[in-house]
Amino acid sequence: MLNWDDPLAPFTGGVRSDPEGRPTAAPAAAPGLRAREPGPADAAPPHPGLLATIATVPGATEEAMPAAAEPVRVEDKRAVNGQTDINQLAPFRYPWAWNYFLNANRNHWTPLDINMLQDVHDYKHRLTAEERHLYTNVLAYLTTADVLAMRNIGLAVMEKMTAPELQIYQARQVYEEALHTWTYQHCIETIGLDQGEIYNRYRVVPEIHRKVAITNRRLKAVLRADIDLSDRDELHTFLLSYLFFAAVFEGCWFYNGFSPIFSLQRRGLMRGTGEQLQYIMRDEVMHCAFGLRVVRTIMEEESIQPDPRDVREMWEEAEAAEADYARYICPEPILGYSAEDHIEQFRYVANRRARRVGLDEPFPGARCALPWLDEQANIRKEKNFFETRVIEYQTGAALTWD
């Protein structure tokens, strides 16, 4: 079972290196191939961040070769504001980031691996009107939220990192957010919902729109490519934005946001969708833990702390938006779930996220209102997809062979 505060805890592997410490030799040229004659492009200097290995290339001239760069020292690497070569992955300053990447690749899946046939029957014949309202609005929020997450990591966060091992995991994270968006789309399409209506709810339902608007406002503050993180004010803005993204957006709104579907799954309803979200949850737990660790690393390396008043405002705004959202998707309790449980669980999880970065709990005394959530969110890692995969026989017949 995952440790929800430190998902890497069970992992015993690590960064591997050649026991002899020797570089891998380049493959020999295929027999019969003739070396290319040097041309004008050979006179162009190589990228300034690369070592001058061009000396071994036929046709290179002495004038074309820059002086060799100094080797990268591990201790000079930084999460942000680093001055070392961003192209050089190892030696690792943050081996834990590389381990996040390795672990993320162990959770590879697609929504097509999960049987959704029973969900179609459940939605049409077993769910109450209240449960269908809950189900569709959860999907309506998540479809937009994961697109926001994908763009934020790719455009606002990843490019600010100055250690490649951090960027490599975040590149995987961008892919996973796209995969999650595909998953929600697959559920919407499989159930036969009106896609135009579902996708537009974030624009016309105030309780959904409010969460999206808050997210846009807090993340757009650091989307600028010219943001100067050597400026303490701008660094503080970036830190608060990343803290919101990791602790609130992914750590609470996503994590808590899956619980209504899990409550249906526990009762044997919408089990395919619930299983899809279990796989997404494994990714999101990693995203949250990684983000919080980067936030903590920036705080330590840059000797900076988020302003307590700004942090308090962040949590209060997030809680108010989550409370309105919970009361909209679940205006009356359904079997095993209520809006009040949802709100109290948000407060409880928020305390956990704050503790991970050494900040005060925003909601002291909050209780775990959904004690089954951590257990329900786990999925057996040894699951055999071949036993549950939907086989679409029509696919082969539809192929055009000429």
Stockholm file with secondary structure:
# STOCKHOLM 1.0

chainA/1-402         MLNWDDPLAPFTGGVRSDPEGRPTAAPAAAPGLRAREPGPADAAPPHPGLLATIATVPGATEEAMPAAAEPVRVEDKRAVNGQTDINQLAPFRYPWAWNYFLNANRNHWTPLDINMLQDVHDYKHRLTAEERHLYTNVLAYLTTADVLAMRNIGLAVMEKMTAPELQIYQARQVYEEALHTWTYQHCIETIGLDQGEIYNRYRVVPEIHRKVAITNRRLKAVLRADIDLSDRDELHTFLLSYLFFAAVFEGCWFYNGFSPIFSLQRRGLMRGTGEQLQYIMRDEVMHCAFGLRVVRTIMEEESIQPDPRDVREMWEEAEAAEADYARYICPEPILGYSAEDHIEQFRYVANRRARRVGLDEPFPGARCALPWLDEQANIRKEKNFFETRVIEYQTGAALTWD
#=GR chainA/1-402 SS CCCSSCTTTTCCCCCCCCTTCCCCCCCCCCTTCCCCCCCGGGGSCCCTTSCCGGGGSTTCCGGGCCCCCCCCCGGGCCSSSCCSCTTCCCSCSCHHHHHHHHHHHTTCCCGGGSCCHHHHHHHHHTSCHHHHHHHHHHHHHHHHHHHHHHHIIIIIIGGGCCSHHHHHHHHHHHHHHHHHHHHHHHHHHHHTCCHHHHHTHHHHCHHHHHHHHHHHHHHHTTCCTTCCTTSHHHHHHHHHHHHIIIIIIIIIIIHHHTHHHHHHHHTTSSHHHHHHHHHHHHHHHHHHHHHHHHHHHHHHHTTCCCCHHHHHHHHHHHHHHHHHHHHHHCSSCBTTBCHHHHHHHHHHHHHHHHHHTTCCCSSTTCCCSCTTHHHHHCCCTTCCGGGTCCCCHHHHHTCCCC
#=GC SS_cons         CCCSSCTTTTCCCCCCCCTTCCCCCCCCCCTTCCCCCCCGGGGSCCCTTSCCGGGGSTTCCGGGCCCCCCCCCGGGCCSSSCCSCTTCCCSCSCHHHHHHHHHHHTTCCCGGGSCCHHHHHHHHHTSCHHHHHHHHHHHHHHHHHHHHHHHIIIIIIGGGCCSHHHHHHHHHHHHHHHHHHHHHHHHHHHHTCCHHHHHTHHHHCHHHHHHHHHHHHHHHTTCCTTCCTTSHHHHHHHHHHHHIIIIIIIIIIIHHHTHHHHHHHHTTSSHHHHHHHHHHHHHHHHHHHHHHHHHHHHHHHTTCCCCHHHHHHHHHHHHHHHHHHHHHHCSSCBTTBCHHHHHHHHHHHHHHHHHHTTCCCSSTTCCCSCTTHHHHHCCCTTCCGGGTCCCCHHHHHTCCCC
//
